[in-house]
């Protein structure tokens, strides 16, 4: 399914696996650090975001701005780390860990993002989070 990210051939319109990985990681850093200008520069104007299983859909640069505004509201309470990346030309799987700092302590939410890259920009972001920790806390 995915290679080890070490591809070097010119595939998928000039984007190889390594270039795809670098673009996706830079884009994710820009989004999670709330760097709107950098995130928009690395995003297609028609980017689509879906949150797996939660019926959330954001479209275009306005949708990306909304996501970044939501993340900015969590500033100081949320840390996002990319733990690993696996890439093929045009798509990257980013394993992430979201750590929320609450008065009661920290909550870690594992997440997986599939980021599609075309023409040097991100065109689609599908996000999946393991909410078992939150479900346990809320019970």
N, C-alpha and C positions, 0 to 999 in steps of 0.2 A: 504494500500500500504506500508507505512513505519510505524514501531513501534516508540515509544518515545525514542528509543536508550538505554533503560534500561535493555535489555535482558541480561540474564546471562547464558543461556544454551550453551552447546558445539555443535555448528551447523556449517555447511559448512567447513568441514575440520579443526575444532578446532578454528574457528574465530567466536565469537559471536558479537552481535551488538555493545556492548561497546568497544571491542577490535578493531573492524572495524573502529569505529568512531575515536578512539585514533590514530590509524595508519594513517587514512586519514588526520586528522588535523595536525599531526606532519609532514606528507609529504607535505601538502600545505604550512605550515610555512617554511619548508626547501626550497621549490621551490620559494616562494615569497620573501624570504630573500636572495636568490641567494646562498644558501649553497649547492653547487654541490655535495659534498661528502655525506652529509646526504640525499639529494634527491635521489641520485643514490642508496644508501644503502636501501632505502625504496621503490624502484621501481623494477619491473620485467625487465629483459633485453629486453623483447618483449613488453614493455608498448606501448600503443597507445593513442595519444591525438587527439581529433577532436574538432573543434571550430564550434559549431552548426550554420548552415546557412551560414558559411563563407568559406566553402570548404578548410579548412586548415587541414592538416594531418601531424602529426609528429609521427615517430615510433622509438622505441628502446631508448637506453641510448643516442645515438647521437642526436636524436630528442629532448630529454629532455634537453640535454646540449644547444641546439639551443634556446629553449624556455627561459632557464635561462640567456643565453647571451642577448637575447632581453630584458628581465626584467632588467638586470644589466645596460643596456644603459639608462633605465628610472630612475635609482637611483637618488633620490633627487626630482623627479617629480611625483613619483607614490607611493601611500600607499595602501596596500591591507589589509582589515580587514575581518575576518570570523565572521559573525554576529550570525549565528546559524547553527546547524547541526542536521540532522535527519538520523538515521541509522537503517538498518536491517543487518543481517549477510551477509557480502560480498559487501554491497553497502551503500554509504553515499551521501546524498544531502547536499552540503555546500552552504549556502546563504552568498554571499560576497558583499563587497562594495569596488570598486576601486575608489580612489580619485586621480585625476591628478591635480597637481599644475602648473598653467600656468601664464604667465605674466598678463593675463586678469582676473585671478582669478581661483578658483577651479572648477573642473568638476567632478561630481560624477556619476559613472556608476554602476548600480546594476548588479550583476552577480550571476549565479547559476552553480555550478559544481556538476556533478555526478562522484564519484570516486569509482571504483571497486577495492576490495581488495581480494586477494587469496593467501593463504600460507604465510600471514604476509607481503606481499608487494602489492603495487599498480600496477594493470595490465591495467587499462583503466581510462582515464580522458576525460569526455565530458563537454565542457564549453559553456555556453550560456550567452550572455550579452545583456542588454537592451540598445540599441544604440539611443533611441529617443532623449536623451540629445544632443548627438553629431550631430544628424541630424538637430535638431533645431538650433544649433550654426552655422552649415555650410550653412544654408539657407540664 
